[in-house]
Amino acid sequence: MYQINVITYLNQYSKEYSKIFTINQFPKDSLKNECTRIQYPKISPFKENSRSCIIVFKGGNNNPLSIDELDQLICKLMTHGYVIDYKLTKIMQQSKSQIEDFLFFIKKQ
């Protein structure tokens, strides 16, 4: 089971902010071909990142997959046999200990 999050990302080349999808750990099956590790640049010189490296889904032109491309993420997940775990996702969204930037959990079908 994997956790999918959405975080704010500063593209170092275009100097634009975007919301991108991350996964909590590098997949061990065919889904790993859709993911890559990237450096997580500071969003602000006044705030430290909690991590220096993130695992993202590959989008076009070597850019991370953005929130505007949710349909592509779902397609990639389905192609590799994953589904959204709606029950666990709902439980986590309603819990008092919510996960920051949490989108949903996925599991192998």
Secondary structure as the mmCIF struct_conf table of DSSP 4:
data_model
#
loop_
_struct_conf.conf_type_id
_struct_conf.id
_struct_conf.beg_label_comp_id
_struct_conf.beg_label_asym_id
_struct_conf.beg_label_seq_id
_struct_conf.end_label_comp_id
_struct_conf.end_label_asym_id
_struct_conf.end_label_seq_id
STRN STRN1 TYR A 2 LEU A 10
TURN_TY1_P TURN_TY1_P1 GLN A 12 SER A 14
STRN STRN2 TYR A 17 ILE A 23
BEND BEND1 ASN A 24 GLN A 25
BEND BEND2 LYS A 28 ASP A 29
HELX_RH_3T_P HELX_RH_3T_P1 SER A 30 GLU A 34
STRN STRN3 CYS A 35 GLN A 39
BEND BEND3 ILE A 43 ILE A 43
TURN_TY1_P TURN_TY1_P2 PRO A 45 PHE A 46
BEND BEND4 LYS A 47 LYS A 47
BEND BEND5 SER A 50 SER A 50
BEND BEND6 SER A 52 SER A 52
STRN STRN4 CYS A 53 PHE A 57
STRN STRN5 LYS A 58 LYS A 58
HELX_RH_3T_P HELX_RH_3T_P2 GLY A 60 ASN A 62
HELX_LH_PP_P HELX_LH_PP_P1 ASN A 63 ASN A 63
STRN STRN6 PRO A 64 PRO A 64
HELX_LH_PP_P HELX_LH_PP_P2 LEU A 65 LEU A 65
STRN STRN7 SER A 66 SER A 66
HELX_RH_3T_P HELX_RH_3T_P3 ILE A 67 GLU A 69
HELX_RH_AL_P HELX_RH_AL_P1 LEU A 70 THR A 79
TURN_TY1_P TURN_TY1_P3 HIS A 80 GLY A 81
STRN STRN8 TYR A 82 ILE A 84
HELX_RH_AL_P HELX_RH_AL_P2 TYR A 86 GLN A 94
BEND BEND7 SER A 95 SER A 97
HELX_LH_PP_P HELX_LH_PP_P3 GLN A 98 ILE A 99
TURN_TY1_P TURN_TY1_P4 GLU A 100 ASP A 101
STRN STRN9 PHE A 102 LYS A 108
#
